[in-house]
Structures are given as structure tokens and as C-alpha cells.
């Protein structure tokens, strides 16, 4: 179930943004590109931005040590919407099939992070047009990456 955008950032004091996906699979790189773009504009000791690629589970120790109030996972996910549509949701809510090439399901990762950090774990899913072997991202997903980056930067820059 989608979350109201204003409620997503309520009570946030320390946040980790985890960009997930493969840059070799076109639209699947959306999460990684959001994280990369945020690194350029957000400079706060209360924000940790991770370009996790296809192995977000490799960063759990770093996330735990940061002691976040919130963890936001950003990934391409097929929830049967128009390409470039994005959704903010509680990570425990199934929004569709992740198309990423990571091996550990995001539900396992989010449950683990929630249990280890007591953080609220959220997911931003970006609807891909496709995720075949290609470096090309479709224009609608590129636009969604820019919009998600802008929304996150605007809301976390004051932390």
C-alpha cells in the first residue's frame, strides 16, 4: 500500500538511502543512480547514502553502525504501472517483483535491517520499462530517477 509522501519523512532523524540495481541492465540501474545523484547534493552527518548495486546485503554492517531511524531502499520494481511511475511504501508491503539482479529478496533484507536497527524501513519502487542487458535507460525511468532524487534531497537536506 502506497504511503502519503508527507508521512514518509515524519520523525526522521538519521537516514540511510540504499540504491539497488545493476548498471548493466538499463532501467534496473534506477536505484543506484538515485543514490549517486543524492551523493552530489546531500551533505549531512545524519544521512548515509550507499550505492549498493546488486549486493545490498553486503552493506548491512555499515548500516547497523550508522544507527538510523529510517532506511530507504530504492530499487526498480515491477508493480504493473506505467514505466517511470514510482511508489513509496513500507518495505513489508509487497509492491511487485523486484527486477534487480540481487540474490537476496528485499523482504529478507528489510526484515533483517528492521530487526537489527529498529529503524523504519521503506521502499521506493520505480517501475521499469525493461531490464535486459543494456546500458540504456528509458526516458520515463530517467525522469523518475530525477524526480525521486529531488523529492529525497528536498526532504532530507535539513537532517
C-alpha positions, 0 to 999 in steps of 0.5 A: 500500500502506497504511503502519503509522501508527507508521512514518509519523512515524519520523525526522521532523524538519521537516514540511510538511502540504499540504491539497488540495481545493476548498471548493466541492465538499463532501467534496473540501474534506477536505484543506484543512480538515485543514490549517486545523484543524492551523493552530489547534493546531500551533505549531512552527518545524519544521512548515509547514502550507499550505492549498493548495486546488486549486493545490498546485503553486503552493506548491512554492517555499515548500516547497523553502525550508522544507527538510523531511524529510517532506511530507504531502499530504492530499487526498480520494481515491477508493480504493473504501472506505467514505466517511470511511475514510482511508489513509496511504501513500507518495505513489508508491503509487497509492491511487485517483483523486484527486477534487480539482479540481487540474490537476496529478496528485499523482504529478507533484507528489510526484515533483517535491517528492521530487526537489527536497527529498529529503524523504519524501513521503506521502499521506493519502487520505480517501475521499469520499462525493461531490464535486459542487458543494456546500458540504456535507460528509458526516458520515463525511468530517467525522469523518475530517477530525477524526480525521486532524487529531488523529492529525497534531497528536498526532504532530507537536506535539513537532517 
